[in-house]
Amino acid sequence: MPDESSEFRFQPRRELGKTGFNATQLGIGDLADRKIPVETCAATIRRALEAGLNIIDTAPSYEDGYSEQVVGKAIKGFRDKIFVIDKVDNHNDPIRPQIESSLSKLEIEMVDLFVFHALDTIDGWQKAIEPNGAFDQLELCRNSGMLRFKGISSHNPDVLTAAIKSGLCDVVLFPIGPYCDSRFIEVVLPLAKKQNVGTVCFKTFGAGKLLGDTPGYNQPLQQRPRGKFSSGGTEQNSAPILPRLSVAGCLNYTLTIDPDVALLGLCFANEQDAAFEVAQNFTPLDSQQMSIIKELAAEAVKEKGNCWWNLPQ
């Protein structure tokens, strides 16, 4: 648990777009793992909430509903202080039953923001905004008091641009980090700020690829490159540690880009403390420092599989 006597507390930094909510610069991403008891996962979230973070994200597809159950347990006693984001996974199915299922798992009556999860194609976007389509159904749920705000999560800069211009989204979720499509930073983020649409960003650590030897989310690499090293004068085959960045390098990069909120999956106390220290001591990086981190990130993702959040241009 963070020391209650500590002078450092996350304080609300700015309004999250047109929502009027004063969000902290760091948000709590998915921490659920079915191999870990629900109370243990919930305690990890509460540790971040007690440090002052006030925005949390979940989805039905995260661990097949387990994430929503964990979040529901974790936010008891904090609900009036935090902004809860949940997602609609199946855009083409009736929306209300999906909302009702999520609220049941969360054990709350209203979510602050529901977004359409991974809405990544223009065709999908166009279908979602058709009369009586997904957005109209979501609006009916909002009128019923099941949510306050709506938006999308997307890995496609073109979809995000259309969504922001449409006026239908209060908040958009998209990747920002040392290894992501430059259009998220150069086009999407400035447009969202101009339109007063909130920005909640993910992939600061590249799904873990930038911090460790993984194809994503702590999964083991199926094939590791072989190398040789010398030990005691004897040359041996080994599985070398691949290039990686630090938490500080990745997070300082994202905070310099300056989205409203950077969502981080901080599953352990030491990971949380490392991120909290970076945020506490943050000063924007200069262009040379940003370029160096970007170059290192490009090396760090090699041989670690597909970076699915960057669609082909």
DACOR-V761317 format. One record per pair of residues at least 24 apart in sequence whose C-alpha atoms are under 10 Angstrom apart, sorted by the first residue. I is the first residue (numbers start at 0). J is the second residue. Records with the same first field share a line. If there is no record, write none. Layout:
I: J, J
//
This chain:
0: 42, 43, 45, 46, 47, 49, 50, 268
1: 46, 47, 48, 49, 50, 51, 268, 272
2: 49, 50
3: 49, 50
5: 50
7: 50, 51, 275, 276, 279
8: 49, 50, 51, 52, 275, 279
9: 47, 48, 49, 50, 51, 52, 53, 275, 278, 279
10: 50, 51, 52, 53
11: 51, 52, 53
12: 259, 260
13: 259, 260
14: 195, 197, 259
15: 82, 169, 170, 195, 196, 197, 198, 199, 258, 259, 260
16: 169, 170, 171, 191, 192, 193, 194, 195, 196, 197, 198, 199, 259
17: 148, 168, 169, 170, 194, 195, 196, 197
18: 111, 112, 147, 148, 149, 169, 170, 195, 196, 197
19: 197
20: 53, 54, 80, 81, 82, 111, 197
21: 53, 54, 81, 82, 259
22: 52, 53, 54, 81, 82, 199, 259, 260
23: 51, 52, 53, 54, 81, 259, 260, 261
24: 52, 53, 54, 199, 254, 257, 258, 259, 260, 261, 262, 278
25: 51, 52, 53, 54, 55, 199, 200, 250, 254, 258, 259, 260, 261, 262, 263, 274, 275, 278
26: 51, 52, 53, 54, 55, 56, 82, 199, 200, 201, 259, 260, 261, 262, 263, 264, 265
27: 52, 53, 54, 55, 56, 57, 83, 260, 261, 262, 263, 264, 265, 266, 271
28: 54, 55, 56, 57, 66, 84, 201, 261, 262, 263, 264, 265, 266
29: 55, 56, 57, 58, 61, 62, 66, 67, 69, 70, 262, 263, 264, 265, 266
30: 56, 57, 61, 62, 65, 66, 69, 70, 263, 264, 265, 266, 267
31: 57, 61, 62, 63, 64, 65, 66, 67, 68, 69, 70, 264, 266
32: 61, 62, 65, 66, 69, 266
33: 62, 63, 64, 65, 66, 69
36: 69
37: 65, 66, 68, 69, 70, 72, 73
38: 69, 72, 73
39: 69, 73
40: 66, 69, 70, 72, 73, 266, 267
41: 66, 68, 69, 70, 71, 72, 73, 74, 75
42: 69, 70, 72, 73, 74
43: 69, 73, 265, 266, 267, 268, 271
44: 69, 70, 72, 73, 74, 264, 265, 266, 267, 268, 271
45: 70, 72, 73, 74, 75, 76, 77
46: 73, 267, 268, 271
47: 265, 266, 268, 271, 272, 275
48: 73, 74, 77, 80, 81
49: 77
50: 271, 272, 275
51: 80, 81
52: 80, 81, 82, 275
53: 77, 78, 79, 80, 81, 82, 83
54: 80, 81, 82, 83, 84, 111, 199, 260, 261, 262
55: 81, 82, 83, 84, 85, 262, 263
56: 82, 83, 84, 85, 86, 112, 113, 199, 262, 263, 264
57: 83, 84, 85, 86, 101, 105, 113
58: 84, 85, 86, 87, 88, 101, 113, 114, 115, 116
59: 85, 86, 87, 88, 89, 97, 98, 100, 101, 104, 116
60: 86, 87, 88, 89, 116
64: 100, 101, 104, 105
65: 104, 105
66: 104, 105
67: 100, 101, 102, 103, 104, 105, 106
68: 101, 102, 103, 104, 105, 106
69: 104, 105
70: 104, 105, 106
71: 101, 102, 103, 104, 105, 106, 107
72: 104, 105, 106
73: 105
74: 105, 106, 107
75: 105, 106, 107
78: 107, 110
81: 111
82: 110, 111, 112
83: 109, 110, 111, 112, 113, 146
84: 110, 111, 112, 113, 114, 146, 148, 149, 199
85: 110, 111, 112, 113, 114, 115, 116, 146, 149
86: 110, 112, 113, 114, 115, 116, 117, 149, 150, 151, 152
87: 113, 114, 115, 116, 117, 118, 133, 137, 151, 152
88: 114, 115, 116, 117, 118
89: 115, 116, 117, 118, 133
90: 115, 116, 117, 118, 123, 124, 126, 127, 132, 133, 134
91: 123, 126, 127, 132, 133
92: 132, 133
93: 132, 133, 136, 137
94: 132, 133, 134, 135, 136, 137, 138, 139, 140
95: 133, 136, 137, 139, 140, 141, 145
96: 140
98: 137, 140, 145, 146
99: 140, 145
102: 145, 146
107: 145
108: 144, 145, 146
109: 140, 141, 143, 144, 145, 146, 147
110: 141, 144, 145, 146, 147, 148, 149
111: 141, 145, 146, 147, 148, 149
112: 141, 145, 146, 147, 148, 149, 150, 151, 169, 170
113: 137, 141, 145, 146, 147, 148, 149, 150, 151, 152, 169, 170
114: 148, 149, 150, 151, 152, 153, 168, 169, 170, 171, 172
115: 149, 150, 151, 152, 153, 171, 172
116: 150, 151, 152, 153, 154, 172
117: 151, 152, 153, 154, 155, 172, 173, 308
118: 151, 152, 153, 154, 155, 158, 159
119: 151, 152, 153, 154, 155, 156, 157, 158, 159, 308, 310
120: 153, 154, 155, 156, 157, 158, 159
121: 155, 157, 158, 159, 161, 162
122: 158
123: 158
124: 151, 158, 159, 161, 162
125: 158, 161, 162
128: 162, 165, 167
134: 167, 168
135: 167
138: 167
150: 196, 197
152: 199, 200, 201
153: 308
154: 179, 180, 183, 307, 308, 309, 310
155: 180, 182, 183, 187, 308, 309, 310, 311, 312
156: 180, 181, 182, 183, 184, 186, 187, 188, 309, 310
157: 182, 183, 186, 187
158: 187
159: 183, 186, 187, 188, 190, 191
160: 186, 187, 188, 190, 191
161: 187
162: 191, 196
163: 187, 188, 190, 191, 192, 193, 194, 195, 196, 197
164: 190, 191, 194, 196
166: 194, 195, 196
167: 196
168: 195, 196, 197
169: 194, 195, 196, 197, 198
170: 195, 196, 197, 198, 199, 259
171: 196, 197, 198, 199, 200
172: 197, 198, 199, 200, 201, 260, 261, 262
173: 198, 199, 200, 201, 202, 258, 261, 308
174: 199, 200, 201, 202, 203, 205, 253, 261, 262, 308, 309
175: 199, 200, 201, 202, 203, 204, 205, 252, 253, 254, 256, 257, 258, 261, 262, 308
176: 200, 201, 202, 203, 204, 205, 209, 249, 250, 251, 252, 253, 254, 255, 256, 261, 292, 293, 296
177: 202, 203, 204, 205, 209, 244, 248, 249, 250, 251, 252, 253, 256, 289, 290, 291, 292, 293, 294, 295, 296, 297
178: 202, 203, 204, 205, 208, 209, 249, 292, 293, 294, 295, 296, 297, 298, 299, 300, 306, 308, 309
179: 203, 205, 293, 296, 297, 306, 307, 308, 309, 310
180: 308, 309, 310, 311, 312
181: 309
182: 309
183: 309
184: 253, 256, 257, 258
185: 256
188: 256, 257, 258, 259
189: 258
191: 258
192: 258, 259
196: 259
197: 258, 259, 260
198: 257, 258, 259, 260, 261
199: 258, 259, 260, 261, 262
200: 253, 257, 258, 259, 260, 261, 262, 263
201: 253, 258, 260, 261, 262, 263, 264, 308
202: 249, 253, 261, 262, 263, 264, 308
203: 246, 248, 249, 250, 251, 252, 253, 254, 261, 262, 263, 264
204: 244, 245, 246, 248, 249, 250, 253, 263, 264, 296
205: 249, 296, 299, 300, 306, 307, 308
206: 263, 264, 306, 307, 308
207: 243, 244, 264, 300
208: 241, 242, 243, 244, 296, 299, 300, 301, 302, 303, 304, 306
209: 241, 242, 243, 244, 245, 246, 248, 249, 295, 296, 297, 298, 299, 300, 301, 303
210: 241, 242, 243, 244, 245, 246, 248, 249, 296, 299, 300
211: 240, 241, 242, 243, 244, 245, 299, 300, 303
212: 239, 240, 241, 242, 243, 299, 300, 302, 303
213: 241, 300, 302, 303, 304
214: 300, 301, 302, 303, 304, 305, 306
215: 300, 303, 304, 305, 306, 307
216: 264
219: 303
220: 302, 303, 304
221: 303, 304
222: 302, 303
223: 302, 303
224: 302
241: 298, 299, 300, 301, 302, 303
242: 295, 296, 297, 298, 299, 300, 301, 302
243: 295, 296, 297, 298, 299, 300
244: 292, 293, 295, 296, 298, 299
245: 273, 292
246: 270, 273, 274, 277
247: 273, 274, 275, 276, 277, 278, 281
248: 277, 284, 288, 289, 291, 292, 293, 295, 296
249: 274, 277, 289, 292, 293, 296
250: 274, 277, 278, 281
251: 277, 278, 280, 281, 282, 283, 284, 288, 289, 292
252: 283, 284, 285, 288, 289, 290, 292, 293
253: 283, 284, 289
254: 278, 281, 282, 283, 284
255: 281, 282, 283, 284, 285, 286, 289
256: 283, 284, 289
257: 283
//
